[in-house]
Amino acid sequence: MAPTPLPRQWTAGLFVCGGVAVVMVAVGLSALLGWRTDPLQLVSLKDLSRLLFTKHLLAFEIASLILLIGMVGVVVMVKRPKEGA
């Protein structure tokens, strides 16, 4: 007999847990090995905002549109009535 596949929720949950585990290991290693860098020293907020709204404006707007479409899609999927109900 062939093994039964995992339901979609379990598969998505496993991917999320794996991602969280990878981030936790990376943070733990950085703390143990002394990789301490202050993120605010790498780039200032003023420089970052200047870059986002001048040189990378198109990419910033496209990313915001994709996120907006995703949020609207989730709301539509949640509000849709069930077929058997």
Distance bins in CASP14 RR format, pairs under 12 A and 6 or more apart:
PFRMAT RR
TARGET T0000
AUTHOR 0000-0000-0000
RMODE 2
METHOD distances of the structure
MODEL  1
4 10 0 0 0 0 0 1 0 0 0 0 0
5 11 0 0 0 0 1 0 0 0 0 0 0
6 12 0 0 0 0 1 0 0 0 0 0 0
6 13 0 0 0 0 1 0 0 0 0 0 0
6 14 1 0 0 1 0 0 0 0 0 0 0
6 15 0 0 0 0 0 1 0 0 0 0 0
7 13 0 0 0 0 0 1 0 0 0 0 0
7 14 0 0 0 0 0 1 0 0 0 0 0
8 14 0 0 0 0 0 1 0 0 0 0 0
8 15 0 0 0 0 0 1 0 0 0 0 0
9 15 0 0 0 0 0 1 0 0 0 0 0
9 16 0 0 0 0 0 1 0 0 0 0 0
10 16 0 0 0 0 0 1 0 0 0 0 0
10 17 0 0 0 0 0 1 0 0 0 0 0
11 17 0 0 0 0 0 1 0 0 0 0 0
11 18 0 0 0 0 0 1 0 0 0 0 0
12 18 0 0 0 0 0 1 0 0 0 0 0
12 19 0 0 0 0 0 1 0 0 0 0 0
13 19 0 0 0 0 1 0 0 0 0 0 0
13 20 0 0 0 0 1 0 0 0 0 0 0
13 21 0 0 0 0 0 1 0 0 0 0 0
14 20 0 0 0 0 0 1 0 0 0 0 0
14 21 0 0 0 0 0 1 0 0 0 0 0
15 21 0 0 0 0 0 1 0 0 0 0 0
15 22 0 0 0 0 0 1 0 0 0 0 0
16 22 0 0 0 0 0 1 0 0 0 0 0
16 23 0 0 0 0 0 1 0 0 0 0 0
17 23 0 0 0 0 0 1 0 0 0 0 0
17 24 0 0 0 0 0 1 0 0 0 0 0
18 24 0 0 0 0 1 0 0 0 0 0 0
18 25 0 0 0 0 1 0 0 0 0 0 0
18 26 0 0 0 0 0 1 0 0 0 0 0
19 25 0 0 0 0 1 0 0 0 0 0 0
19 26 0 0 0 0 1 0 0 0 0 0 0
20 26 0 0 0 0 0 1 0 0 0 0 0
20 27 0 0 0 0 0 1 0 0 0 0 0
21 27 0 0 0 0 0 1 0 0 0 0 0
21 28 0 0 0 0 0 1 0 0 0 0 0
22 28 0 0 0 0 0 1 0 0 0 0 0
22 29 0 0 0 0 0 1 0 0 0 0 0
23 29 0 0 0 0 0 1 0 0 0 0 0
23 30 0 0 0 0 0 1 0 0 0 0 0
24 30 0 0 0 0 0 1 0 0 0 0 0
24 31 0 0 0 0 0 1 0 0 0 0 0
25 31 0 0 0 0 0 1 0 0 0 0 0
25 32 0 0 0 0 0 1 0 0 0 0 0
25 33 0 0 0 0 0 1 0 0 0 0 0
26 32 0 0 0 0 0 1 0 0 0 0 0
26 33 0 0 0 0 0 1 0 0 0 0 0
26 35 0 0 0 0 1 0 0 0 0 0 0
27 33 0 0 0 0 0 1 0 0 0 0 0
27 34 0 0 0 0 0 1 0 0 0 0 0
27 35 0 0 0 0 1 0 0 0 0 0 0
27 36 0 0 0 0 0 1 0 0 0 0 0
28 34 0 0 0 0 1 0 0 0 0 0 0
28 35 0 0 0 0 1 0 0 0 0 0 0
28 36 0 0 0 0 0 1 0 0 0 0 0
29 35 1 0 0 1 0 0 0 0 0 0 0
30 36 1 0 0 1 0 0 0 0 0 0 0
30 37 0 0 0 0 1 0 0 0 0 0 0
37 43 0 0 0 0 0 1 0 0 0 0 0
38 44 0 0 0 0 0 1 0 0 0 0 0
39 45 0 0 0 0 0 1 0 0 0 0 0
39 48 0 0 0 0 0 1 0 0 0 0 0
40 46 0 0 0 0 0 1 0 0 0 0 0
40 47 0 0 0 0 0 1 0 0 0 0 0
40 48 0 0 0 0 0 1 0 0 0 0 0
41 47 0 0 0 0 0 1 0 0 0 0 0
42 48 0 0 0 0 1 0 0 0 0 0 0
43 49 0 0 0 0 0 1 0 0 0 0 0
43 50 0 0 0 0 0 1 0 0 0 0 0
43 51 0 0 0 0 1 0 0 0 0 0 0
43 52 0 0 0 0 0 1 0 0 0 0 0
44 50 0 0 0 0 1 0 0 0 0 0 0
44 51 0 0 0 0 0 1 0 0 0 0 0
45 51 0 0 0 0 0 1 0 0 0 0 0
45 52 0 0 0 0 0 1 0 0 0 0 0
46 52 0 0 0 0 0 1 0 0 0 0 0
46 53 0 0 0 0 0 1 0 0 0 0 0
47 53 0 0 0 0 0 1 0 0 0 0 0
47 54 0 0 0 0 0 1 0 0 0 0 0
47 55 0 0 0 0 0 1 0 0 0 0 0
48 54 0 0 0 0 0 1 0 0 0 0 0
48 55 0 0 0 0 0 1 0 0 0 0 0
48 56 0 0 0 0 1 0 0 0 0 0 0
48 60 0 0 0 0 0 1 0 0 0 0 0
49 55 0 0 0 0 0 1 0 0 0 0 0
49 56 0 0 0 0 0 1 0 0 0 0 0
49 57 0 0 0 0 0 1 0 0 0 0 0
49 60 0 0 0 0 0 1 0 0 0 0 0
50 56 0 0 0 0 0 1 0 0 0 0 0
50 57 0 0 0 0 0 1 0 0 0 0 0
50 60 0 0 0 0 0 1 0 0 0 0 0
51 57 0 0 0 0 1 0 0 0 0 0 0
51 59 0 0 0 0 0 1 0 0 0 0 0
51 60 0 0 0 0 1 0 0 0 0 0 0
52 58 0 0 0 0 0 1 0 0 0 0 0
52 59 0 0 0 0 1 0 0 0 0 0 0
52 60 1 0 1 0 0 0 0 0 0 0 0
52 61 0 0 0 0 1 0 0 0 0 0 0
52 63 0 0 0 0 1 0 0 0 0 0 0
52 64 0 0 0 0 0 1 0 0 0 0 0
53 59 0 0 0 0 0 1 0 0 0 0 0
53 60 1 0 0 1 0 0 0 0 0 0 0
53 61 0 0 0 0 1 0 0 0 0 0 0
53 64 0 0 0 0 0 1 0 0 0 0 0
54 60 0 0 0 0 1 0 0 0 0 0 0
56 62 0 0 0 0 0 1 0 0 0 0 0
56 63 0 0 0 0 1 0 0 0 0 0 0
56 64 0 0 0 0 0 1 0 0 0 0 0
57 63 0 0 0 0 0 1 0 0 0 0 0
57 64 0 0 0 0 0 1 0 0 0 0 0
58 64 0 0 0 0 0 1 0 0 0 0 0
58 65 0 0 0 0 0 1 0 0 0 0 0
59 65 0 0 0 0 0 1 0 0 0 0 0
59 66 0 0 0 0 0 1 0 0 0 0 0
60 66 0 0 0 0 0 1 0 0 0 0 0
60 67 0 0 0 0 0 1 0 0 0 0 0
61 67 0 0 0 0 0 1 0 0 0 0 0
61 68 0 0 0 0 0 1 0 0 0 0 0
62 68 0 0 0 0 0 1 0 0 0 0 0
62 69 0 0 0 0 0 1 0 0 0 0 0
63 69 0 0 0 0 0 1 0 0 0 0 0
63 70 0 0 0 0 0 1 0 0 0 0 0
64 70 0 0 0 0 0 1 0 0 0 0 0
64 71 0 0 0 0 0 1 0 0 0 0 0
65 71 0 0 0 0 0 1 0 0 0 0 0
65 72 0 0 0 0 0 1 0 0 0 0 0
66 72 0 0 0 0 0 1 0 0 0 0 0
66 73 0 0 0 0 0 1 0 0 0 0 0
67 73 0 0 0 0 0 1 0 0 0 0 0
67 74 0 0 0 0 0 1 0 0 0 0 0
68 74 0 0 0 0 0 1 0 0 0 0 0
68 75 0 0 0 0 0 1 0 0 0 0 0
69 75 0 0 0 0 0 1 0 0 0 0 0
69 76 0 0 0 0 0 1 0 0 0 0 0
70 76 0 0 0 0 1 0 0 0 0 0 0
70 77 0 0 0 0 1 0 0 0 0 0 0
71 77 0 0 0 0 0 1 0 0 0 0 0
71 78 0 0 0 0 0 1 0 0 0 0 0
72 78 0 0 0 0 0 1 0 0 0 0 0
72 79 0 0 0 0 0 1 0 0 0 0 0
73 79 0 0 0 0 1 0 0 0 0 0 0
73 80 0 0 0 0 1 0 0 0 0 0 0
74 80 0 0 0 0 0 1 0 0 0 0 0
END
